[in-house]
Amino acid sequence: GHKLMIQVQSSWFPLADRNPQQFINIYEAKDEDFIPCTIQMNRDFFHASGVILPVLMRE
């Protein structure tokens, strides 16, 4: 009975710098230079998305 949560995101923020979603120097970017983006996961019958997790056996 465990549950997993998967987050899909376009950057590793806050572990890495924010992504302004455009080709500019992120160290000189102002707040208004950061624009929102839309992330899509496309899938159909022939191209299913999935997560493969290994199962570790107890010793």
C-alpha positions as CSV (number, residue, x, y, z in Angstrom):
1,G,0.0,0.0,0.0
2,H,2.5,2.7,-1.0
3,K,1.8,5.7,-3.1
4,L,4.1,7.6,-5.4
5,M,3.9,11.1,-6.7
6,I,5.6,12.1,-10.0
7,Q,6.2,15.7,-10.8
8,V,6.8,16.8,-14.4
9,Q,8.6,20.1,-14.7
10,S,10.9,21.9,-17.1
11,S,13.6,22.7,-14.7
12,W,15.2,21.6,-11.4
13,F,14.3,24.8,-9.6
14,P,15.1,25.3,-6.7
15,L,17.9,22.8,-7.0
16,A,19.2,24.6,-10.1
17,D,18.6,28.1,-11.5
18,R,15.1,29.1,-12.7
19,N,14.5,28.7,-16.5
20,P,13.4,32.0,-18.2
21,Q,12.1,29.9,-21.2
22,Q,14.1,32.1,-23.6
23,F,17.8,32.4,-24.6
24,I,19.1,35.1,-22.3
25,N,21.8,35.3,-19.7
26,I,19.9,33.9,-16.6
27,Y,22.4,35.7,-14.3
28,E,21.3,39.1,-15.7
29,A,17.6,38.3,-16.2
30,K,15.0,40.4,-14.5
31,D,11.8,39.1,-13.0
32,E,9.8,40.2,-16.1
33,D,12.2,38.2,-18.4
34,F,10.8,34.9,-16.9
35,I,7.8,33.8,-18.9
36,P,5.5,30.9,-18.1
37,C,5.5,27.7,-20.1
38,T,3.2,24.9,-20.8
39,I,4.4,21.3,-20.4
40,Q,2.6,18.6,-22.3
41,M,3.0,14.8,-22.1
42,N,1.9,13.4,-25.4
43,R,0.8,9.8,-25.3
44,D,-1.4,7.4,-27.3
45,F,-2.0,3.7,-27.6
46,F,1.3,3.1,-29.4
47,H,3.4,5.6,-27.4
48,A,2.5,5.1,-23.8
49,S,4.2,7.0,-21.0
50,G,5.5,5.1,-18.0
51,V,7.8,4.8,-15.1
52,I,10.0,1.7,-14.6
53,L,11.0,1.2,-11.0
54,P,13.3,-1.6,-9.8
55,V,12.1,-3.9,-7.0
56,L,14.6,-4.6,-4.3
57,M,14.2,-7.9,-2.5
58,R,14.6,-8.0,1.3
59,E,17.7,-9.9,2.3
